[in-house]
Amino acid sequence: MEMTEIPLNPRHLRDRFQEWVGKKVIVGLTTFHYLCGTWKAFDGYHAIFEIGGKEQRVLMHEIDNVALASEAQAEYFK
């Protein structure tokens, strides 16, 4: 029997990550990318970040870990 992945409900993802909105964060993604920027909002299955004055959208189910970033930390998406 093969297990299929069930997509996460966006409401549960928002509840899980709500505390980070409005803060400058470092985010590790399951796609082996990282970003540092300000978490602005949610839009459906996407988290919206501001990185260097530009908007970056990331699928919330790809977020692996989140930590606070120093205000002196450079903003990036790698």
C-alpha positions, 0 to 999 in steps of 0.5 A, a space after each residue: 500500500 502506497 501512502 499519498 501526501 495529504 496537502 495541509 490545510 492553509 488555516 492550520 499552516 497560518 496558525 502554526 506560523 502566525 507568530 512570525 508575521 511582521 518580524 524579520 526572520 531566517 527561513 529554511 525551506 524543504 527545497 534546500 533554499 534559504 531566505 532572510 526577510 520580513 514576513 509580511 502576510 499569508 495568501 492562501 497556501 503562500 507566505 509573503 516575505 519582503 526581501 530587499 524591498 521586493 515581494 517573495 512568495 513561498 509555499 507554506 508547506 515548503 517551510 522547514 524552520 524559522 528563526 528570528 533574524 538580527 536587524 543587521 542581517 542582510 536580506 537574501 533568497 538563495 
